[in-house]
């Protein structure tokens, strides 16, 4: 017996297919991968992230928007990820959009089922997108934030933060870890 390998999907075909699915999916190397169900702490953390970014954008007076857990980021022809949150600046994206083309900040909230992909695969994938300046990995269980920032050339600078503030420039936002994690 010979096993037949299904053709790998492109991002364009995947996005059409994924909109018809009852669950959320991402595309890794041309293969659709289902996203695991989330714990309550994951949802709480995403909500706090969205509020913190909304407040920071308003305080900075920037024409930016936070998009929570709904739009994909195209990495290349066979990879698209759906971050827990992203920030883009400029003209508003259509409400019908399923893809945000030029995010500046992407955020993933760690959970037991996604840690390896977020810490390894998505790290190298997100920084292949020229517009992305910051990749934040939020660990709600350890109450820490891993901030990867684009540096000069192919350098990615990393900081691990568990208290205090965080400056994201560009686009010129300031966040507080207390806002991201709530009261201890």
BELLIN-V721681 format. One record per backbone hydrogen bond with DSSP energy under -1.0 kcal/mol. NH is the residue of the N-H (numbers start at 1). CO is the residue of the C=O. If there is no record, write none. Layout:
# BELLIN-V721681
{{NH,CO} {NH,CO}}
This chain:
# BELLIN-V721681
{{9,30} {11,77} {14,10} {15,11} {16,12} {17,13} {18,14} {19,15} {20,17} {21,18} {26,33} {27,80} {28,31} {30,78} {31,28} {33,26} {35,24} {43,39} {44,40} {45,41} {46,42} {47,43} {48,44} {49,45} {50,46} {51,47} {52,48} {53,49} {54,50} {55,51} {56,52} {57,53} {58,54} {59,55} {60,56} {62,57} {64,62} {65,88} {67,86} {69,84} {72,98} {73,81} {75,79} {76,79} {79,76} {80,27} {81,73} {84,107} {85,107} {86,67} {87,105} {88,65} {90,63} {97,94} {100,72} {104,87} {105,87} {106,134} {107,85} {108,136} {110,138} {114,111} {115,111} {118,114} {119,115} {120,116} {122,117} {124,120} {125,121} {126,122} {127,123} {128,125} {129,126} {132,129} {133,104} {134,104} {135,148} {136,106} {137,146} {138,108} {139,144} {143,139} {144,139} {145,161} {146,137} {147,159} {148,135} {149,157} {150,133} {151,155} {155,152} {157,149} {159,147} {161,145} {166,175} {168,173} {172,168} {173,168} {175,166} {177,164} {180,176} {181,177} {182,178}}
